[in-house]
Amino acid sequence: MLELITDKYYGGIIVEEYGISLENGIPAGAENMLSAGGILLLSAFIVLTIVVIKRWNGRFVNVLAGAFAYSIFVFICCNLIMSALALIPSIDEAFTNNSTAYTVVYSILAAVAMTFARYVLCRFMNGRFERKGDIYLSGIGLALGDGVLYGLTVISTMSIATAINNEGIDAMMAGLTQNDTETFYQTLGNLVNAPSYLWLLMGIAFTLDVILSIALSAAIQAYVKGVASYMTGCYVAIIQFASYISFQIFDYSSPVSIIVCFVIKMVIDIAAIAYVFKVVVREMNYAND
């Protein structure tokens, strides 16, 4: 059970179940780093979209198609499958007691679903939207789905940090349901325990994911056109999973864990991007080439 064990510091220090102590308040700079990460990602979407449209004659409708494919194949399907799995008591207990297991399973499903979404998009675009810019914009559209979820996380986390700093934890918790309180404690635990620069690193990681999404969409298009190996889809799914999982399973309170996982993700993403553009799709001929 959750309980307050003292009455000072924003209404109390929360029990050890979530490892939360508000003795020192919200880490200095956390709100600024959250804002910086969100602005960086938003700027990347805008700049990359404009550059692709101007440089490679991409059509914006492909961004919308990518975002729609993400919502159907990744967001809706993955959450439906995870909800169905949670109906099995043993699996639900495993997910409840081990958040890492939930993260790994969801990342596998999301990687497979994202790869299938890329394939469906490329099949749909085949013969209709075959410019290099069209393929790149579809990748941006798919990345937009993850970007929106990240943006919502930034907004909710910033809201909690601002409310606690201005009003205190008691006012923040007023009117919360039991389920909302559980989510609040989990978010607050991450916010209090993590060093402030983590939120900027997340923004950088998601920004690089946009470029990775472009590269992986180009790889699937090469497969659809018969230029790349028949195993390309499997490789893309593996890369996607590695990119997802590498910066999700870490200790929020450990700077070493955060930096190591961030570096691993950067290496995976940059290596995959370089390999796709220099090896996989170099033989591709696009409609506007």
C-alpha positions as CSV (number, residue, x, y, z in Angstrom):
1,M,0.0,0.0,0.0
2,L,1.1,3.6,-0.7
3,E,1.3,5.9,2.3
4,L,2.8,9.2,3.3
5,I,5.5,8.8,6.0
6,T,6.2,12.5,6.7
7,D,4.3,15.8,6.3
8,K,7.0,18.0,5.0
9,Y,8.4,18.7,1.5
10,Y,5.4,19.0,-0.8
11,G,3.1,17.2,1.4
12,G,5.3,14.3,2.3
13,I,7.9,11.8,1.1
14,I,6.3,8.9,-0.8
15,V,7.1,5.3,0.3
16,E,9.9,3.3,-1.1
17,E,7.7,1.2,-3.5
18,Y,8.4,3.7,-6.2
19,G,11.7,5.0,-4.7
20,I,10.4,8.5,-4.5
21,S,11.7,11.2,-2.2
22,L,10.7,14.8,-2.6
23,E,13.3,16.0,0.0
24,N,15.2,17.8,-2.7
25,G,12.3,18.6,-4.9
26,I,12.2,18.1,-8.7
27,P,15.7,18.1,-10.2
28,A,16.9,21.5,-11.3
29,G,16.5,22.0,-15.0
30,A,14.1,19.1,-15.6
31,E,11.4,21.3,-17.0
32,N,13.9,23.1,-19.3
33,M,15.3,19.8,-20.6
34,L,11.8,18.4,-21.2
35,S,11.0,21.5,-23.3
36,A,14.3,21.3,-25.1
37,G,13.8,17.6,-26.0
38,G,10.3,18.3,-27.3
39,I,11.3,21.4,-29.3
40,L,14.2,19.5,-30.8
41,L,11.9,16.7,-32.0
42,L,9.3,19.0,-33.4
43,S,11.9,21.0,-35.2
44,A,13.3,17.8,-36.7
45,F,9.9,16.8,-38.1
46,I,9.3,20.3,-39.6
47,V,12.8,20.7,-41.1
48,L,13.1,17.1,-42.5
49,T,9.6,17.4,-44.0
50,I,10.4,20.7,-45.8
51,V,13.8,19.4,-47.0
52,V,12.4,16.2,-48.4
53,I,9.6,18.0,-50.2
54,K,11.9,20.6,-51.7
55,R,14.9,18.4,-52.4
56,W,13.2,15.2,-53.6
57,N,9.8,16.4,-54.6
58,G,7.9,14.5,-51.9
59,R,4.2,14.8,-51.6
60,F,2.9,15.6,-48.1
61,V,0.0,13.1,-48.4
62,N,2.6,10.4,-47.7
63,V,3.2,11.8,-44.2
64,L,-0.5,11.5,-43.5
65,A,-0.5,7.9,-44.9
66,G,2.4,7.0,-42.7
67,A,0.7,8.4,-39.6
68,F,-2.5,6.6,-40.4
69,A,-0.6,3.3,-40.9
70,Y,1.1,3.8,-37.6
71,S,-2.2,4.4,-35.8
72,I,-3.8,1.3,-37.3
73,F,-1.0,-1.3,-37.4
74,V,1.2,-0.2,-34.5
75,F,-0.8,1.7,-31.9
76,I,-4.2,0.0,-32.1
77,C,-3.1,-3.5,-33.0
78,C,-0.3,-3.6,-30.4
79,N,-2.4,-2.3,-27.6
80,L,-5.2,-4.7,-28.5
81,I,-2.8,-7.7,-28.4
82,M,-1.3,-6.6,-25.1
83,S,-4.8,-6.2,-23.7
84,A,-5.7,-9.7,-24.9
85,L,-2.5,-11.1,-23.3
86,A,-3.3,-9.4,-20.1
87,L,-6.5,-11.4,-19.9
88,I,-4.4,-14.5,-19.2
89,P,-3.8,-14.4,-15.4
90,S,-0.3,-15.7,-15.5
91,I,0.8,-13.2,-18.2
92,D,-1.0,-10.4,-16.4
93,E,0.8,-11.2,-13.2
94,A,4.1,-11.3,-15.0
95,F,3.5,-7.9,-16.6
96,T,2.4,-6.5,-13.3
97,N,5.4,-7.7,-11.3
98,N,8.0,-7.2,-14.1
99,S,7.7,-4.1,-16.1
100,T,10.8,-5.1,-18.1
101,A,8.9,-8.1,-19.4
102,Y,6.1,-5.9,-20.6
103,T,8.5,-3.5,-22.3
104,V,10.3,-6.3,-24.1
105,V,7.1,-8.0,-25.3
106,Y,5.6,-4.7,-26.4
107,S,8.8,-3.7,-28.2
108,I,8.8,-7.0,-30.2
109,L,5.1,-6.5,-31.2
110,A,5.8,-2.9,-32.1
111,A,8.8,-3.7,-34.2
112,V,6.9,-6.4,-36.2
113,A,3.9,-4.2,-36.6
114,M,6.0,-1.2,-37.7
115,T,7.7,-3.4,-40.3
116,F,4.4,-4.7,-41.6
117,A,3.1,-1.1,-41.7
118,R,6.1,-0.1,-43.9
119,Y,5.4,-3.0,-46.2
120,V,1.7,-2.2,-46.6
121,L,2.6,1.4,-47.2
122,C,5.2,0.5,-49.9
123,R,2.7,-1.8,-51.6
124,F,0.1,0.9,-51.6
125,M,2.6,3.5,-52.9
126,N,3.9,1.1,-55.6
127,G,3.0,2.6,-59.0
128,R,1.4,5.7,-57.4
129,F,4.0,7.4,-55.2
130,E,7.5,6.3,-56.2
131,R,9.6,9.4,-55.9
132,K,12.4,9.2,-53.4
133,G,10.7,12.0,-51.5
134,D,7.5,10.0,-51.2
135,I,9.3,7.1,-49.6
136,Y,11.1,9.3,-47.2
137,L,7.9,11.2,-46.2
138,S,6.2,7.9,-45.5
139,G,9.0,7.1,-43.1
140,I,8.6,10.5,-41.4
141,G,4.8,9.8,-41.1
142,L,5.5,6.5,-39.4
143,A,7.9,8.2,-37.0
144,L,5.3,10.9,-36.3
145,G,3.2,8.3,-34.4
146,D,6.0,7.6,-31.9
147,G,6.7,11.4,-31.9
148,V,3.2,12.2,-30.9
149,L,3.3,9.7,-28.0
150,Y,6.6,11.2,-26.9
151,G,5.1,14.7,-27.1
152,L,2.2,13.7,-24.9
153,T,4.6,12.2,-22.4
154,V,6.6,15.4,-22.3
155,I,3.5,17.5,-21.8
156,S,2.1,15.3,-19.0
157,T,5.5,15.2,-17.3
158,M,6.0,18.9,-17.5
159,S,2.5,19.5,-16.1
160,I,3.3,17.3,-13.1
161,A,6.7,19.1,-12.5
162,T,5.1,22.5,-12.9
163,A,2.2,21.7,-10.6
164,I,4.3,20.2,-7.9
165,N,6.7,23.2,-7.9
166,N,3.9,25.7,-7.9
167,E,1.1,24.1,-5.8
168,G,2.6,21.1,-4.0
169,I,1.9,17.4,-4.2
170,D,-1.3,17.5,-2.2
171,A,-3.0,19.8,-4.6
172,M,-1.8,17.8,-7.5
173,M,-3.3,14.6,-6.1
174,A,-6.6,16.0,-5.2
175,G,-9.4,14.3,-7.2
176,L,-7.2,11.6,-8.7
177,T,-8.7,8.1,-9.0
178,Q,-6.8,5.0,-7.8
179,N,-5.7,4.2,-11.3
180,D,-4.7,7.8,-11.9
181,T,-2.8,7.9,-8.7
182,E,-0.8,4.8,-9.7
183,T,0.2,6.4,-13.0
184,F,1.0,9.6,-11.2
185,Y,3.4,7.9,-8.8
186,Q,5.1,6.1,-11.6
187,T,5.6,9.3,-13.6
188,L,6.7,11.2,-10.5
189,G,9.2,8.5,-9.6
190,N,10.9,8.8,-13.0
191,L,10.8,12.6,-12.8
192,V,12.3,12.8,-9.3
193,N,14.9,10.1,-9.6
194,A,16.2,10.8,-13.1
195,P,18.9,13.3,-13.8
196,S,17.5,16.3,-15.7
197,Y,19.6,15.7,-18.9
198,L,17.8,12.4,-19.5
199,W,14.9,14.2,-20.9
200,L,17.1,16.0,-23.5
201,L,18.8,12.7,-24.4
202,M,15.3,11.2,-25.0
203,G,14.6,14.1,-27.4
204,I,17.8,13.5,-29.2
205,A,17.1,9.7,-29.4
206,F,13.6,10.3,-30.9
207,T,15.0,12.8,-33.4
208,L,17.5,10.2,-34.6
209,D,14.6,7.7,-34.8
210,V,13.0,9.9,-37.5
211,I,16.0,9.5,-39.7
212,L,16.1,5.8,-38.9
213,S,12.5,5.5,-39.9
214,I,13.3,7.1,-43.3
215,A,16.1,4.7,-43.9
216,L,14.0,1.6,-42.9
217,S,11.2,2.7,-45.2
218,A,13.7,3.0,-48.0
219,A,14.9,-0.5,-47.3
220,I,11.4,-2.0,-47.4
221,Q,10.8,-0.1,-50.7
222,A,14.0,-1.7,-52.1
223,Y,12.6,-5.1,-51.1
224,V,9.2,-4.4,-52.7
225,K,11.0,-3.4,-55.9
226,G,13.1,-6.6,-55.8
227,V,16.4,-4.8,-55.3
228,A,17.0,-5.9,-51.7
229,S,17.2,-9.4,-50.3
230,Y,14.1,-11.3,-49.4
231,M,15.4,-11.3,-45.8
232,T,15.2,-7.5,-45.7
233,G,11.9,-7.4,-43.8
234,C,13.4,-9.6,-41.0
235,Y,16.5,-7.4,-40.8
236,V,14.4,-4.2,-40.6
237,A,12.3,-5.7,-37.8
238,I,15.4,-6.7,-35.8
239,I,16.9,-3.2,-36.2
240,Q,13.6,-1.7,-35.2
241,F,13.4,-3.8,-32.1
242,A,17.0,-3.1,-31.2
243,S,16.4,0.6,-31.6
244,Y,13.3,0.4,-29.4
245,I,14.6,-1.6,-26.6
246,S,18.1,-0.2,-26.3
247,F,16.9,3.0,-24.6
248,Q,14.0,1.8,-22.7
249,I,15.4,-0.7,-20.2
250,F,17.7,1.3,-17.9
251,D,17.8,2.5,-14.3
252,Y,16.4,6.1,-14.1
253,S,18.4,6.9,-11.1
254,S,21.7,5.7,-12.5
255,P,23.6,8.1,-14.8
256,V,25.9,5.3,-15.9
257,S,23.0,3.1,-17.0
258,I,21.4,6.0,-18.9
259,I,24.6,7.0,-20.7
260,V,25.5,3.5,-21.6
261,C,22.0,2.7,-23.0
262,F,21.9,6.0,-24.9
263,V,25.3,5.4,-26.5
264,I,24.2,1.8,-27.5
265,K,21.1,3.3,-29.1
266,M,23.1,5.9,-31.0
267,V,25.5,3.3,-32.3
268,I,22.6,1.0,-33.5
269,D,20.7,3.8,-35.2
270,I,23.7,5.4,-36.9
271,A,25.1,2.1,-38.1
272,A,21.7,1.0,-39.4
273,I,21.2,4.4,-41.2
274,A,24.6,4.3,-42.8
275,Y,24.3,0.7,-43.9
276,V,20.8,1.1,-45.5
277,F,21.8,4.2,-47.5
278,K,25.2,3.0,-48.5
279,V,24.5,-0.7,-49.2
280,V,20.8,-1.7,-49.3
281,V,19.2,1.1,-51.4
282,R,22.2,2.3,-53.5
283,E,20.9,0.4,-56.6
284,M,17.4,1.9,-56.3
285,N,16.0,3.9,-59.2
286,Y,13.2,6.3,-58.2
287,A,10.6,7.9,-60.3
288,N,12.2,11.4,-60.2
289,D,15.8,10.2,-60.6
